[in-house]
Amino acid sequence: MISSYENSHYVPIFCDLKGRKVVIVGGGRVAERKVSSLIPSGADITLISPEVTERLSELAQKGAINHVKRAFEKGDLEGAWLVIAATDDGEVQREVFKEAERQRCFCNVVDQPERCSFIVPSLVKRGALSIAISTGGQSPGLARSLRKRLQEEFGQEWGVYVEIIGRLRRVILSEIDGPEGAKRLERLLDSRCLDWIREKEWEKLREWAIEICGKSGEKIIRDVIS
């Protein structure tokens, strides 16, 4: 059955925002959460608001973000890749979205999916592993509920496991060709590793890595768990 919901066309993607201009309009708690979630991306964050929370002020003073201390104006989105409108002023929200459309940058107007060209999903992070959940704006509460369930199912051991198999994979791709390389790549997907990490059975993990990548595998395990 094909959904008739108007926002069912959203395409899930992960964006590289490092060094790219991101504009957030608003200075309250919602804007603070958005800024906090974006800082690890390495984005060049500009915050536009006459007033900001204490935390946002601290971030601006440290140089983590650029604070423009005034109301939003036309032209503020010049060169932006992405914009988030997080104010309690409906007129400002509409103007930000219109300007984003003119500038052809992706825009999220908080709590107004009809004015969003992208939606921020609920996210479960375990190291390099990211699991994103979205209901297309239909029910953020359900997305949060699913996130909590996935947080319980995917523990911290997954972050360690992904780091290990990522490093082993790079060794295999650089040193082992053909069918043997393909065979060793398949061996990386071993669910026993999660139990070994969870129970801190490092010797079993080390032996497994050595079987796959020799001394390089042993070094990888030592580096990751140290």
C-alpha positions in Angstrom: 0.0 0.0 0.0 1.4 3.4 -1.0 1.1 6.1 1.7 -0.9 9.1 0.8 0.8 11.2 3.5 2.2 14.3 1.8 5.6 14.0 3.5 6.2 10.3 2.8 8.6 11.3 0.0 11.4 12.3 2.4 14.7 10.6 1.6 16.9 9.7 4.5 20.5 10.9 4.1 23.5 11.7 6.3 25.1 15.0 5.5 28.7 16.1 5.8 28.4 19.6 7.3 32.0 20.1 8.3 33.1 23.7 7.5 29.7 24.4 5.8 27.5 27.4 6.9 24.5 26.4 9.0 22.1 29.1 10.3 19.9 28.8 13.3 17.2 31.4 13.9 16.2 31.7 17.5 17.9 31.8 20.9 15.8 29.7 23.3 16.0 26.2 24.6 15.0 24.6 21.3 17.7 26.5 19.5 20.1 25.5 22.2 19.4 21.8 21.6 19.8 22.2 17.8 23.1 24.0 18.3 24.4 21.3 20.7 23.5 18.5 18.2 25.2 20.3 15.3 28.5 21.3 17.0 30.1 17.8 16.7 29.5 18.0 12.9 32.1 20.7 12.6 29.6 23.0 10.8 30.2 26.8 10.7 27.2 27.7 12.9 25.6 31.2 12.8 22.9 31.9 15.4 20.6 34.8 14.8 18.6 36.1 17.7 18.4 39.3 19.8 18.4 37.2 23.0 19.9 33.8 23.8 20.2 31.3 26.6 23.1 31.4 29.0 24.5 28.2 27.4 24.3 29.7 23.9 26.0 32.9 25.1 28.9 30.8 26.5 29.3 29.0 23.2 29.4 32.3 21.4 32.0 33.7 23.8 34.2 30.5 23.3 33.9 30.9 19.5 32.0 27.7 19.0 29.3 29.6 17.2 28.8 33.0 15.6 26.0 35.0 17.3 24.3 37.7 15.3 22.5 39.7 18.1 19.5 40.9 16.2 16.3 39.7 14.5 16.3 37.8 11.3 16.7 39.8 8.1 16.5 39.0 4.4 19.9 38.0 3.2 20.9 36.2 6.4 20.9 32.9 4.6 23.3 33.9 1.8 25.8 31.0 1.4 24.0 28.7 3.9 23.7 25.0 3.3 21.2 24.4 6.0 18.9 26.5 8.2 16.8 25.8 11.3 14.0 28.2 12.3 13.4 27.7 16.1 11.6 30.8 17.3 8.1 31.2 18.8 7.2 33.9 16.3 5.1 32.5 13.5 5.8 35.3 11.1 9.5 34.9 11.5 9.2 31.2 10.9 7.4 31.8 7.7 9.9 34.4 6.5 12.9 32.1 7.3 11.3 29.3 5.2 10.5 31.6 2.3 14.1 33.0 2.3 15.5 29.4 2.5 13.4 28.5 -0.5 14.7 31.5 -2.4 18.3 30.6 -1.5 17.8 26.9 -2.2 19.1 25.7 1.1 17.6 23.0 3.2 15.3 24.3 5.9 13.7 22.9 9.0 11.0 24.9 10.7 10.5 23.4 14.2 7.1 21.7 14.7 5.9 22.7 11.2 6.6 19.8 8.9 4.7 21.5 6.1 7.5 24.1 6.1 10.4 21.7 6.2 12.6 20.6 3.3 14.4 18.3 5.8 13.4 16.6 9.0 15.8 15.9 11.9 15.3 12.3 12.9 15.5 10.8 16.4 18.9 9.3 16.6 20.7 6.5 18.4 24.5 7.0 18.4 26.9 4.2 19.2 30.3 5.5 18.1 30.3 5.6 14.3 27.0 3.7 14.2 24.0 5.9 13.7 20.4 4.7 13.7 17.9 7.3 12.6 14.2 7.1 13.2 11.6 9.4 11.5 7.8 9.3 11.1 8.0 12.1 8.5 6.7 14.6 11.0 3.5 12.6 11.8 4.4 11.7 15.3 7.7 12.9 16.9 6.5 11.2 20.1 6.5 7.8 18.5 10.0 8.4 17.0 11.3 9.2 20.5 9.6 6.1 21.9 11.2 3.9 19.2 14.6 5.6 19.9 14.4 4.5 23.6 13.7 0.9 22.6 16.6 0.9 20.2 18.9 2.4 22.8 18.2 -0.6 25.0 18.7 -3.0 22.2 21.9 -1.5 20.8 24.2 -1.0 23.8 27.6 0.7 23.9 29.3 -2.5 22.8 28.1 -1.7 19.2 30.2 1.4 19.1 33.3 -0.6 19.9 32.4 -3.4 17.5 31.9 -0.9 14.6 35.2 0.7 15.3 37.0 -2.6 15.3 35.5 -4.0 12.1 36.0 -0.7 10.4 39.7 -0.8 11.1 40.0 -4.5 10.2 38.1 -3.9 6.9 40.6 -1.2 5.9 43.4 -3.6 6.5 41.7 -6.4 4.4 40.9 -4.0 1.5 44.5 -2.7 1.4 46.3 -6.0 1.8 44.2 -9.0 0.7 42.7 -9.3 -2.8 40.2 -11.6 -4.5 38.1 -14.4 -3.0 40.3 -14.6 0.1 39.7 -10.9 0.9 35.9 -11.3 0.3 35.9 -14.3 2.7 37.7 -12.4 5.4 35.3 -9.4 5.0 32.4 -11.8 5.7 34.1 -13.0 8.8 33.9 -9.5 10.3 30.2 -9.9 10.7 30.4 -12.2 13.7 27.8 -11.6 16.4 30.0 -13.3 19.0 32.1 -10.2 19.0 29.3 -8.2 20.7 29.1 -10.8 23.5 32.9 -10.7 23.9 33.0 -6.9 24.1 30.0 -6.8 26.5 31.7 -9.4 28.8 35.2 -7.9 28.3 36.5 -11.2 27.0 39.4 -9.4 25.2 41.5 -12.6 24.6 38.7 -14.2 22.5 38.3 -10.9 20.6 42.1 -10.7 20.1 42.3 -14.3 18.8 39.5 -13.7 16.3 41.1 -10.5 15.0 44.5 -12.3 14.6 42.8 -15.1 12.6 41.5 -12.5 10.2 44.3 -9.9 10.0 47.3 -11.4 11.8 49.5 -8.9 13.8 47.6 -6.0 12.3 44.4 -7.4 13.9 46.1 -7.8 17.3 47.3 -4.2 17.2 43.8 -2.9 16.3 42.2 -4.7 19.3 44.9 -3.4 21.6 44.5 0.2 20.3 40.7 0.2 20.5 40.3 -1.3 24.0 43.2 0.5 25.6 
